[in-house]
Amino acid sequence: MRAVVIGDGGSLELRELPTPEPGPGQARVRVRACGVNRADLLQRRGLYPAPPDAPADVPGLEIAGEVDAVGSGTTDVRVGDRVHGVVSGGGYGEYVVVHARTLAPIPSVGGVPLGFVEAAAVPEAFVTAYDAMVVQGGLAAGEVALVHAAGSGVGTAAVQIARAIGARAIGTARSQEKLDRAAALGLGAGIVAEASPDGASVTFAARVRELSEGRGADLALDLVGGAYVPESLAALADRGRLVLVGLMGGAKASVDLGLVLRRRLRVFGTVLRSRPLEEKILAGQLLARNIAPLVAEAKLLPVVDRVFSLAQAAEAHDLMASNASFGKIVLTVD
């Protein structure tokens, strides 16, 4: 099979690799499209190694395609099923083997099956956002969610999820253009985050409080980290929750722990890739049972910025690194 492999110095090379065979309880998917994620860029730099159950040098964390073969004892999917899901790695290839229960059927919208490109833009972004905000963060109707990087894949998913459950989303982004586009997805209000010249600080907490009638946000979904963390804490209401899902702005921050105590705040982090199999199966069920029905009702829509071929993976990474995209970047695997 053809696959994009991380070569020397972090280069991306299209190579021929052996086609994997499914084991007991597993399914082999003929990948038709795969999403591009920040984690793929980190993996190229040696900063986010693949777990033991994934290829060490083939990136790709979300796929859409057709079940091509199944291992013994596999009953959850059948050959020919159109599926999508989050994978531990290996998505940048023509075939990938995963546990069958981590996959979810691709939904139809208005009776028309979602295309593979759109389906590949759903799993990582929407599962990450839904799991972080609703399952772990307890976001509920009537609450305010602060969504950082509102124009990113996870950000555009989070804005829509907040709207779908009856919460209000306040988003930050680096440009007004991205905020304007996010408004069409349900963003209630937007803030262009103003960073200091050295990037050591950023300002948005006061504006969040203004936009929430002085109360603050009930939950902050932070994809940036770094200087955003102390400002996010300052933007939270009493008993607010800060969910850290990304570190684009850095892995260290100086925070006022007294503020955490006084306001009884909760701060926690979450990732999908390193979870044990049992939790990855739950993520697949979340995709099938909670997210897919909302996609089918057009309450959640995958947002695709650009589509590249598998051979253009390096160009896709360059676009993501530029921060110029809005929504997801997808590779087609034909």
C-alpha positions, 0 to 999 in steps of 0.5 A, spaced: 500 500 500 502 507 499 503 511 505 506 517 507 512 516 512 516 521 516 523 520 514 529 523 516 529 530 519 521 530 519 520 530 511 514 526 509 515 521 503 510 517 499 512 510 500 510 503 498 509 499 505 506 492 507 498 492 507 496 490 514 492 484 516 486 485 521 487 481 527 481 478 532 476 483 533 479 488 528 477 491 521 481 493 516 479 500 513 480 502 505 482 509 507 478 514 502 480 521 506 484 523 512 484 529 517 490 533 518 491 535 525 496 539 529 499 532 532 501 530 526 506 536 525 508 535 532 509 527 530 514 530 525 518 534 530 519 528 534 514 531 540 508 526 539 510 519 538 505 514 536 503 509 541 505 502 541 498 500 537 500 505 531 505 505 526 511 509 529 512 513 522 506 514 519 501 520 521 494 520 521 489 520 527 482 520 523 480 517 517 474 515 513 473 509 508 470 503 507 471 496 511 475 492 507 477 486 511 475 483 518 479 479 523 476 473 527 470 474 532 469 481 529 461 482 528 460 490 529 462 492 522 462 488 515 466 488 509 463 494 505 461 498 511 462 506 510 465 508 516 469 513 520 473 514 526 479 516 530 485 512 530 492 512 534 496 513 527 497 510 520 491 514 517 496 517 512 495 510 508 491 506 503 489 501 509 489 502 516 487 496 521 483 498 528 479 495 533 472 494 530 468 498 535 472 504 535 469 505 528 462 509 527 458 509 521 458 515 516 451 518 517 447 521 512 444 528 511 437 529 508 438 522 506 444 523 502 450 519 505 456 524 507 462 524 503 468 521 505 472 528 505 467 531 510 466 524 514 474 525 515 473 532 518 468 530 523 472 524 528 478 528 531 475 535 532 468 533 534 469 527 539 475 532 542 470 538 543 464 534 545 468 529 550 472 535 553 466 540 553 460 536 555 462 529 557 468 531 562 466 539 562 459 538 564 457 544 559 449 545 559 444 549 556 444 556 558 452 556 560 457 560 557 463 557 553 469 560 552 472 557 545 480 559 544 482 558 536 475 558 534 477 558 527 481 551 528 478 544 526 476 543 534 474 550 535 469 550 529 466 544 532 466 546 539 462 553 537 457 548 533 456 543 539 455 549 544 449 552 540 446 545 539 446 543 546 443 550 548 450 554 550 453 560 548 459 560 545 464 566 546 470 565 541 477 568 540 481 568 534 487 571 531 483 575 526 476 578 525 475 574 519 476 568 522 471 570 528 466 573 522 466 566 519 465 562 526 459 567 527 455 563 521 456 557 525 453 559 531 459 563 535 455 568 540 461 573 540 468 574 538 474 577 541 481 578 537 486 576 542 491 581 543 498 578 545 504 582 547 510 583 543 514 578 546 508 573 546 508 572 554 501 575 555 495 576 552 488 580 553 481 577 553 478 576 560 475 583 561 472 582 555 469 575 556 466 578 563 463 584 559 460 579 554 457 575 559 454 580 564 460 580 568 459 573 570 465 570 566 465 563 562 462 557 565 467 553 561 473 555 557 476 550 552 483 552 551 487 549 545 493 554 546 496 553 553 501 558 555 499 565 556 492 563 555 492 559 561 492 565 566 487 569 562 482 563 561 482 562 569 481 570 570 475 569 565 472 564 568 465 564 573 465 561 580 466 554 579 468 554 572 472 549 568 478 550 564 479 544 559 486 544 556 486 540 550 492 543 546 499 547 547 500 551 541 502 557 545 507 553 550 507 548 555 508 552 561 504 558 564 504 562 571 498 562 574 494 565 580 493 559 585 489 563 589 484 565 584 483 557 583 481 556 590 477 563 591 473 561 585 473 554 586 475 552 579 477 546 576 483 545 571 484 539 567 487 536 561 485 531 556 487 527 550 485 522 545 491 518 542 494 515 549 487 513 552 487 505 553 483 501 548 477 501 552 476 509 552 478 509 545 472 504 544 467 509 548 470 515 543 467 511 537 461 510 541 460 517 542 461 519 535 456 514 533 451 515 538 452 523 540 455 526 534 452 522 528 445 524 529 446 531 530 450 531 523 444 527 520 440 533 522 445 538 520 446 541 527 453 539 526 457 541 520 464 539 518 468 545 516 473 543 510 478 549 508 482 545 503 483 538 500 490 535 498 492 529 495 496 524 499 502 526 495 501 533 497 501 532 505 507 536 506 503 542 503 497 541 507 502 541 513 505 547 511 498 550 510 496 548 517 503 551 520 501 558 517 495 558 521 491 561 515 486 555 515 479 555 517 476 549 519 479 542 517 484 540 512 483 533 509 487 529 505 484 524 499 487 517 499 485 514 492 
